Amino acid sequence: MEQLINILNGWIWSPALIYLCLGAGLFYSVLTRFMQVRHLKEMLRLLFARNDSPEGISSFQALTVALSGRVGMGNIAGVAAAIGFGGPGAVFWMWATAFFGASTAYIESTLAQIYKEKDRGQYRGGPAYYFEKFFGGTGGKIFGSVFALAAIVSCGLFLPGVQANGIANAVVQITGDGVMVSTFAGDVGMNKLITTLFIVVILGMIIFGGIKRIARVSEFVVPFMALGYILMAVLIVVINIDQLPAIVSLIIGDAFTAQAGFGAAIGWGVKRGVYSNEAGQGTGPHHAAAAEVEHPAQQGIVQAFSVYIDTLFVCSATAFMILMTGMYNIQGTLEAGQFLVQNVPADTAISSPAFTQLAVSSVFGNFGQIFVAIAVFFFSFTTIMAYYYIAETNVAYLTRSVNAIGPLFLTKLVLMFSVTYGAINSSGYIWNMGDVGVGLMAWLNIVGILCIFFMAKPAVKALYDYEAQQKAGVSKYTFDPVKLGIKNAPFWEDRIKNGK
């Protein structure tokens, strides 16, 4: 099984997908005239709009739920892996992926809003829905169903294990002589078991409450966890402020003449960038569709900002902490113990929170280990919640014509099994499973919306319509898909007919 996952990972994350992710972001940036720069002020204004309803959640709640999916192990262990395998230059490519990916996030999230549905008392949408409605006919249904199946397998089975594995690994640490000990008091194995049981029990209490409960938890937890983590990073940067110019120079310079090779830097940077900020992956649109907004472009603009928060703020915080304190290794070959740079014990797991824990503890002592373990718990736990909602949405898509209670209940059980399995297995194997899940959805979603200008066109039309209403100074935004030549958007067509 492990060998099969490794083979699939190599096929899916070929150079073609790396450059497709960057190319799609660049294409959409040009197509939208770099909306991720032009609409920064509007992003902040829409961020705090209170516009929830019985069927939908507010823009801010949708943002926090999306962030709960974006801000996870990719921000802590993922950044460490990018540096450990790709060198400091990988951080630059994570930034590039975020900048261009913000426009991709706008496109896919706006499409999710345009083609969303009201299903069993709540808004549903995502790639499966917009592929079906845009392409139409049997082909659209088949493509939508293929993506839905991929999303269920990825978010219900593969990806939750990565987050749970990170939490389980955060309760242990590697000492200077390479000995594994518990971050908290007690036996390592017992702490992992207790942590796993705690995750599963609390997760079950939340996901059985549906999107409203997930949104309420995310709205409360996500802002505090992100701000607290960034504050810790700022303190470390301030303490080491004299190193800041050299670190920035190292990141930029190494991006093109990487210690681990240019291909490794760009490959790991984009790979971990897409894993972290999810732009183009097709996960964010599910949460975007659940929002109650006046105009589809509003949620697309908000979701573009979530990519900035994830990568430019949180991932950068991790990168600066690791690089400033020098708590990292750079893998030289695939053979264990072969390093281009070795600053910490050779058996320190690269695909884990270990580098980050060592970085914070080098400044704040044992408190640093505990702080990162707590941060990992909140980051990863909220991401698991978001993954459940994505899996649930796609199960609902496939079972629209039947009673979905049984399949939705089974989805909850499978996800909790995945969490348990991921927590007790080796990190390298589990990360490869997660990469397969991410890559599979990214291929389907990016290829789908790159069919090409034609799929993006409704989202671009929506942006231009929104900008025209902005310029006219309207007091309330409206969206008329028929007037814009956008077909098969029944939710918005009904809203116009009903004068809402």
N, C-alpha and C positions, 0 to 999 in steps of 0.2 A: 504493500500500500504506500509506504513512504517513498519507495523508488518511483512509483507511478506518479505521485504528486510532484516529485522533483522534475520528472520528465515533462509533465504538463506545464509546470512553472516555466521551464526553459523555452517551450514552444510559444506559450501565450505572451511572455514578456521578452519577445524577440526585439531587436532594434526597430522593427517596423512599428510596434505599438508605442515605443518611446517617442519616436519622431512624429507619429500620428497625434499623440496627445499635445505636443508642442505646436505642431502645425495647425491643428484644429483651433487652439487658443489664439494663434496669430491670425488665422483666417477670420474668426469671429470678431477679433479686436478691430480689424480693418473694416469689416462689414458693419459694425455698430459705431464706427468712428471713435473707437476707444472709449466706450461708454463707462468703463471702469475708472477712467480718470475724470471725464466730463461730469459725471453724476455723483461725485463724492459727497457733496453737500446734501443732495437729495437722499442718498443712502442713510445719512445720519437723521434726517427729518423723518423718514418713513420708519426708521428703526423703532421709534417709540409711539407709533400710531396705535391707538386702542380701538380695534375694529373687529373683535370676535363676535360670534353669533352661536345659536344653538347647534348649527351644522358645522361651523368652522372655528378655527382658532385665530388669534390675532397675528399680525405680521411679526411682532416681537416674539411671541410664543413659537411661531413657525421657524424663526431665526434660531432660537435657543434649541429647539428640537433638532434642527439641521446641524447646529454647532455641536450638539451632544453626539451626533454621528461623526462629524468632522474632527472634533477635538478628542482624541483618544490615544491609544498606544503609539500611533504614528507620530504624535507630537513629542513623545519622550523616548521610547525605544526605537521608533522609526528613524528619528533624527540621528540617534546614536549609531544605528546600522548604516545610515547613509555616509556618515563620517568614517566609520570603521571599515567599510568596504570601498568607498569612493573617495575618501580624503576630504579635507575641508572644502574643496571646490564644489563638492556635491551640494553644499548649502546654497551656493549661488544658483544652481539649477533648480533647487526647490523654490527659491524666490521667483525665478523666471516662470516656472510652472504656475505659481500662484498669480502672478501678474497677468499672464495671458489667459490662464484658466478662469479668471473672474468673468471674462466675457462668455466663456463656455457655460459657466454656471448661470449667467443671465439667460442665455438661449434656452437651455434645457428646463430651467425653472419657469420661465414665461410660457413655454410650450405646455408644461404641466398645468398651468393655470388656464390657458386657453381651452384645452381639451379635457378638463376635469369633469367629473360626474358627481351627482348627489346619490349616494348608495346607502340604503338602510339608515338614513338619518344623519349621515356625515359625508363630507367631501372626500373623494378619492381621485387620485391621478398619479401620473408617473409615465415613464417611457412606454410601458405596455399599452397604456391608454392612448398616448399621443401617436404611437406608431399605428395602432389600429385605425384611429380616426383620420389621420392624415393620409395614409396610403389607401385605406378603404378596402372593401372586398375581402376575398379569402386570403390574399397575400398579406394584407394588413393584420388580419386576425392571427395568421400563423406567426408572423414576425413578433407581434405583441405577446403571443403565448410562449414563444421561445425565450424572449427576454424575461417574462414573468417566471418561467421555470428556472432560468439562470439566477435570477434575483433571490428566489426562494432557497435554492441550494447554497448560494453564496452567503446571504444574510441570515438564513435560518440555520445553516449547518457549518460552513467554513469559517466565516469571519468572527462570530462570537467567541470562538475558541482562542483567537489571537488575543483578544482583550482580557479574557479570563486568565490566560497564561501569563500575561504581563502582571496582573494583580497578584497571582500566586508567586511569581518570581520576585515581586517587590517586597515580600515578607522575609526574604533572605538576602544576605550580602556576602561578598567575598572579602576576606581579610587580606592583609598584606602578604601573608604566606600562602594564599590560595585556598584557605579553609572556608567552607560554606557555613555560615552561622545565621541565626534568626535575627531579623531586624528588631522584632519585639521579644519580650521575655518568653521563654518556652522552647520546646523542641521544634526543629525545622519542619519535619513531617506533620506533626500535629497542628502547627500553625497554618500550614497549607491546607490541611483538611478542614479546619475550622473556617478559614477564609472562603473556601469553595462552598461549603454549606451555607454560610452567611449570604454569599452572592446569590445563590439559587433561591433561597427563601425570600429575600427582599425583592428580587427580580420578579418572582411569581406574584407577589402582592401588588406590584405596579402594573405589569403587563396585562393582568386580568381586568384592569380598570380601563383599558382602551386608550385612545389618543388623547382624550381630555386629561386623564391622570398623568400620562407620560409628559404632556405639555406643561402641566402644573409643576411637576417635579423638575423638569428641565429649566423652566422659567426661574425657579428659585436657586437651583444648584449651579447651573452653567456660568452665569456672570461672576459669582463669587469664586468658583474654582479657577476660572481663567485669570481674573484680576489678582487673586492671591499668588498664583504661580508666576505671573509676569512681575509682580512686585518683588518676589524673591530673586528673580533674575536681575532686575534693576539694581537691587542691593549688591549683588555679586559684581555687576558691571561697574558700579560706582566704586567699590572697594578696589577693583583692578582697572580703573579708568585709564591709567597710563598705557595699558596694553591695547586699548580699543582701536587706535589707528592701525597697529600692526596686525590685529586679528581681521579687521575688514580687508586690509591689503592681502592677507593670506587667503581669505575666502575668494576674493575676486581673481587674484593671480593664479591660484590653484585650479580655478574653474577651467582654464584653458591649457595649463601645463601641469596637470594633476600629478600628485605624488603616486596615486594609484592608477594613473593612466586617464587620458581624456575620456575614453569610452566608459570607464568605470565611474568617473565623476558625473557625467551627464546621465548615464544609465541609472545609477542609484539615486541621484538627485531627483530625476523625473519620476522614477518608480515610487520612491517614498513620498514625493510631493503629491502625486496622484492618490496614493494610499491615504495620505493625511487629509488633504483638502477636498478630495472626492470630486473635483471639477471634471466633468465629462464621464464620470463613472456611472452616473445614472441613479445614484442614491438620493441626492439632495432634492430632485424634483418631487419625490413622494411627499416630503414634508411641505414643500412649497405649495402643492396642490391643496393641502388641507387648510390653508389660510383664507380668511375672509378679507377680500380687498375690493376696492372700487374698480381697479383696472389691472389686468394681468401683468403689465410691465412693472408695476410697483413691487410685486413679490420677486420678480427677476432681479430688480435693482438691489433689493435687500439681500438676496442670496449671493449676489456678487460680492457684497461687503463681507459676508461670512467667510469667504475664501481668504480675504485679507487678514481677518482676525485669526483664523487658524494658522496660516503659514507665516505671514509677515510679523505677527506678534508672538504667538505661542511657540511655533517651531523655532523662530529666531531666538526666543528666550532660552530654549534648551541648547541651541547651538553655541550661543555666546557663553553660557555657563560651562559647557564641556571644553570649549577651545581655550577660554581664558584661564581655566584652572589646569589645563593640560591633562585632564583625566580621560585619555582615550588611547586606543591602539589603532593602527591602520594595517589591515590584513594585506600581506604581500602576495601570497599564493593561496590556493585552496587547501594546502597542507596545514594542519593545525600547528600553531607555534611559529609560523613564518610571517614576520611582520616587517613592514617598511618603517613604521614608527611604533615603539612600545614604551608606554609610560605607566601602564598598570599591569597587574599579573596576567600572564598569558591565557589562563583559563577563565578570565572574565568574559562572560557571554556578551557578544557584540549585539545580538538581536534581543536585547533585554533592557530594563531600566538601569542596569548597573553603572554605566558611564555617568549618567545623570545623578545617581545616588552618590557616587564617589565625588563628583564635582561639588555638589552642595555640602556634603559632609566635610570636604577639605577646608571649607570656610566656616561652617557652623557646627562641626562635630557630629555627634550621633543624632542630634536634632535634624540634621540634613537628611539622613537615611529615613527617619520617620516621616519627615515632611514629604519627601518624594513618594514614599509608599502610600501615604494618604492621598496625594495628588493623583497617583496612578489609579487608585481605587475609584475616585470620583470621575476622572477622565474616562476610564474604561467602562465603568458601570453605566454611565449615561449613554455611551456609545452602544452598548449591548441593547439598551432600551430602544434606541433609534433603529438598530438592525431588526429588532422584533417588528416594529411598525412597518418597515419596508417589506419584510416577509409577509406580514398580515395583509398589507395592501395588495400584494401580488396573488396571494391565495384568494382574496376577495374578487380580484379580477377574473381569475380562472373559474370561480364558482358563482358568478353573478346570476346564473339561471337556476341554481339549486340552493338548498339550505346549507349555509357555510359554517354552521356551528361546529359540526364534527371536525372538518378540516382545520378550522381556526384553533380549536382545542389541541389537535395533534401538533400544529405548528408551535404552540407554546411548549409542549412537552419535548419536541425535537430540539428547540433552541436551548432549553435548560439542560438537556443531555449534552449538547455541544459545549456549553459552558463548563460542565463537569469534566468532559473529556479533554478540553483544551487546558484546563488548570493543572492536570496531572501528567501531561506529556511534555516532551522536550521542546524548547522554544524554536529551534531551527525548523523542525518538522511542521510545527503549528503555523509559523510565519509563512512557510511555503504554501500551506493550504490557504491561508488568507490571501496571498498573492495570486493564487489561481482564481479565487473568487473575485477579487478586484479586477484582474485582467480580463476575465470572461465577460463581466458586465461592461467594462470599458470598451472592449472590441465591439460588442453589439450596439451599445449606445452611440459611440462616436461614429461608427460606420453608418448607423441609421440616420443620425442627424446630419451627417455629411453626404447624404443622398440628396445633394450637398446644399447648394443654395436653396433648393426647392423646399427642403425641410426647415431650414432656418428662416425662410422668408416670412412666415406668419409672426415669428417673434420679432423680426426686424420691423415689420409693418406696425406691430403693437408699440414698439419703441418710438417710432416716428409719430404715431398718433398721440402717444402720451406727451411727447415733447411739444407737439402742436397745441395741445390743451394747456400745457404749462405756460407756453408763450402767450396764449389767449387769456390767461389768468382766471380760469374757471374755478368756481367754488366747490364743485363736485365733479369728479372724473367719471366718464362713462366709456363703455367699450361695446361697439357695435361690429361684430365680426362680418356680418353681411355687407355693410357699408365699405369695409376694408377688403372685401373679396376673399375672406377666410371662410372656408366651407367646413361643415360638420363640427360646429362648436355649439351644441344644443344648449348647454348651461347658460351661456352668455346671450344666445338668441332668445331664450325664454325670459331672461332678465330684462332685456330691452322691450319685449312684448308686454311685460307686466309693469313697465315704467319704473323699474328699480334702478 
